[in-house]
Amino acid sequence: MMRTDKSCRAAVQKLSIVIALTAMLGACQDNDQNTTESDEVSATANSEMLTTELGNIDDLSISAKLIDSAQLGSALDGQGSYTVFLPVDDAWKSLNADELQSIESAENRPQLIAVLRQHIAPGYVLATDLEKGLSDKNGSVTISTMGAMPITLYRDGETIALGQGKDAPRIVGAPVVAGNDVIYRIDRLIPPPD
């Protein structure tokens, strides 16, 4: 049984590496190729750094505030590239006020960082890369996160879900390219690992 778990983890890690490499290669391609995209998968390019751009996106103000509270801004604005799946404000507001206030407190900073890291993937995954990965892998693709577990994205009709089931977070709206990062809005928080 232990070997099966290890081989399964190894296969997931290898797939995550392949996806990350595909995403990096896709980001390096000539921007003049395949410039016709549907509204659902087009990205809004911006040279602003992630934290600056977050300040300009009205429905991500709570995510921006929490990234600031967790002191992750300098890391996200640094040399690396990240793909972030950030809950819109309504998703954060689904927590009761005490939970939200608690997660922002200084003494709960480690828990906040753990929650946010589950929403951050290393690398630069554009919508076209994501669509290609989903197409090539029969509707699902797994991406490593900075958190405890990878996330698996699934094609669900016209939407992309992060996980399965009716309560799985879904990507809403077009992604935003901010400096060397990509921001995807999601309608729910990614549940913590079991």
C-alpha positions as CSV (number, residue, x, y, z in Angstrom):
1,M,0.0,0.0,0.0
2,M,2.8,2.4,0.8
3,R,4.5,1.8,-2.5
4,T,1.2,2.7,-4.3
5,D,0.9,6.0,-2.4
6,K,4.6,6.8,-3.2
7,S,4.2,5.9,-6.8
8,C,1.0,7.9,-7.1
9,R,2.7,10.9,-5.4
10,A,5.6,10.6,-7.8
11,A,3.3,10.5,-10.8
12,V,1.5,13.6,-9.5
13,Q,4.8,15.4,-9.0
14,K,6.0,14.5,-12.5
15,L,2.8,15.7,-14.0
16,S,3.0,18.9,-12.0
17,I,6.6,19.5,-13.3
18,V,5.4,18.8,-16.9
19,I,2.6,21.3,-16.5
20,A,4.9,23.9,-15.0
21,L,7.3,23.4,-17.8
22,T,4.6,23.6,-20.4
23,A,3.3,26.8,-18.8
24,M,6.8,28.3,-18.8
25,L,7.4,27.4,-22.4
26,G,4.0,28.8,-23.4
27,A,4.8,32.1,-21.7
28,C,8.0,32.3,-23.7
29,Q,6.3,31.8,-27.1
30,D,5.9,34.7,-29.5
31,N,2.9,36.8,-28.4
32,D,1.9,37.2,-32.0
33,Q,0.8,33.6,-32.3
34,N,-2.8,32.6,-31.6
35,T,-3.9,36.0,-30.5
36,T,-7.6,35.3,-31.1
37,E,-9.1,34.0,-27.8
38,S,-12.6,34.0,-26.5
39,D,-13.5,36.4,-23.7
40,E,-13.5,33.6,-21.1
41,V,-9.9,32.7,-21.7
42,S,-8.3,36.0,-22.7
43,A,-5.9,37.7,-20.3
44,T,-5.6,41.4,-19.6
45,A,-1.9,42.2,-19.7
46,N,-0.5,44.7,-17.3
47,S,3.0,45.7,-16.3
48,E,2.0,46.4,-12.7
49,M,3.3,44.2,-10.0
50,L,0.8,41.8,-8.4
51,T,0.1,43.7,-5.3
52,T,-0.3,47.0,-7.1
53,E,-2.7,45.4,-9.6
54,L,-4.7,43.8,-6.8
55,G,-5.3,47.3,-5.5
56,N,-7.0,48.1,-8.8
57,I,-9.4,45.1,-8.9
58,D,-12.5,46.0,-6.9
59,D,-13.7,42.4,-6.3
60,L,-10.3,41.2,-4.9
61,S,-9.9,43.9,-2.2
62,I,-10.2,41.4,0.7
63,S,-7.6,39.1,-1.0
64,A,-5.3,42.1,-1.4
65,K,-5.8,43.0,2.3
66,L,-5.1,39.4,3.4
67,I,-1.9,39.2,1.3
68,D,-0.8,42.4,2.9
69,S,-1.7,41.0,6.4
70,A,0.3,37.8,5.7
71,Q,3.2,39.9,4.5
72,L,3.4,37.9,1.2
73,G,3.4,41.0,-1.1
74,S,7.2,41.3,-1.4
75,A,7.5,37.6,-2.3
76,L,4.8,37.8,-4.9
77,D,6.2,40.9,-6.4
78,G,9.8,39.5,-6.4
79,Q,11.7,37.7,-9.1
80,G,9.6,34.6,-9.3
81,S,6.5,34.0,-11.3
82,Y,3.3,32.9,-9.7
83,T,-0.2,32.0,-10.7
84,V,-2.7,32.9,-8.0
85,F,-6.3,31.8,-7.7
86,L,-7.8,34.4,-5.5
87,P,-11.2,34.3,-4.0
88,V,-13.5,37.3,-4.8
89,D,-14.7,39.4,-2.0
90,D,-18.1,37.6,-1.8
91,A,-16.2,34.3,-1.2
92,W,-14.4,35.7,1.8
93,K,-17.6,37.2,3.0
94,S,-19.1,33.7,3.1
95,L,-17.0,33.3,6.3
96,N,-18.7,34.7,9.3
97,A,-17.3,38.0,10.5
98,D,-15.5,36.5,13.5
99,E,-13.7,33.9,11.3
100,L,-12.6,36.6,8.8
101,Q,-11.4,38.9,11.7
102,S,-9.6,36.0,13.3
103,I,-7.8,35.0,10.2
104,E,-6.5,38.6,9.8
105,S,-5.1,38.7,13.3
106,A,-1.3,38.8,13.9
107,E,-1.4,35.7,16.1
108,N,-3.1,33.7,13.3
109,R,-0.7,34.8,10.6
110,P,0.7,31.3,10.2
111,Q,-2.8,30.0,9.4
112,L,-3.5,32.8,7.0
113,I,-0.2,32.1,5.2
114,A,-1.1,28.4,5.0
115,V,-4.5,29.3,3.5
116,L,-3.1,31.7,1.0
117,R,-0.2,29.4,-0.1
118,Q,-2.9,26.8,-1.1
119,H,-4.1,29.5,-3.6
120,I,-0.7,30.2,-5.1
121,A,1.0,28.1,-7.8
122,P,4.6,28.6,-8.8
123,G,5.0,29.5,-12.5
124,Y,3.2,31.5,-15.0
125,V,0.1,29.8,-16.3
126,L,-1.8,31.8,-18.9
127,A,-5.4,30.9,-19.8
128,T,-4.2,29.5,-23.2
129,D,-1.8,27.2,-21.3
130,L,-4.5,26.1,-19.0
131,E,-6.9,25.4,-21.8
132,K,-4.3,23.4,-23.7
133,G,-3.5,21.4,-20.6
134,L,-7.1,20.6,-20.0
135,S,-7.6,19.7,-23.6
136,D,-4.5,17.5,-23.7
137,K,-5.3,15.7,-20.4
138,N,-9.0,14.9,-21.1
139,G,-10.5,17.7,-19.0
140,S,-8.3,17.7,-15.9
141,V,-4.9,19.0,-15.0
142,T,-3.0,19.1,-11.6
143,I,-0.9,22.0,-10.6
144,S,1.5,22.2,-7.7
145,T,0.9,24.9,-5.1
146,M,3.0,26.6,-2.5
147,G,0.7,25.0,0.0
148,A,0.4,21.5,1.4
149,M,-1.4,19.9,-1.6
150,P,-1.6,20.4,-5.4
151,I,-4.9,21.4,-6.9
152,T,-6.6,19.6,-9.8
153,L,-8.5,21.8,-12.2
154,Y,-11.4,20.2,-14.2
155,R,-13.3,21.3,-17.2
156,D,-17.0,21.6,-16.1
157,G,-19.0,22.6,-19.1
158,E,-18.0,26.2,-19.9
159,T,-16.2,26.7,-16.6
160,I,-13.0,25.5,-14.9
161,A,-13.4,24.1,-11.4
162,L,-10.6,23.7,-8.8
163,G,-11.6,20.3,-7.6
164,Q,-14.8,18.4,-8.1
165,G,-18.3,18.6,-6.8
166,K,-20.9,21.4,-6.5
167,D,-19.0,23.3,-3.9
168,A,-15.7,23.3,-5.9
169,P,-14.3,26.8,-6.5
170,R,-14.7,28.0,-10.1
171,I,-12.7,30.5,-12.1
172,V,-14.8,33.6,-12.8
173,G,-14.0,36.3,-15.3
174,A,-10.8,36.7,-17.4
175,P,-7.4,36.3,-15.8
176,V,-5.2,39.4,-15.3
177,V,-1.5,39.3,-16.1
178,A,0.3,41.5,-13.5
179,G,4.0,41.8,-14.1
180,N,5.4,38.3,-14.0
181,D,2.3,36.8,-12.3
182,V,-1.2,35.7,-13.4
183,I,-4.3,36.3,-11.3
184,Y,-7.4,34.2,-11.6
185,R,-10.5,35.1,-9.7
186,I,-12.4,32.2,-8.1
187,D,-15.8,32.2,-6.5
188,R,-14.9,30.2,-3.4
189,L,-12.0,29.5,-1.1
190,I,-9.9,26.4,-2.0
191,P,-10.7,24.0,0.9
192,P,-7.7,23.1,3.1
193,P,-6.2,19.6,2.6
194,D,-7.8,16.8,4.5
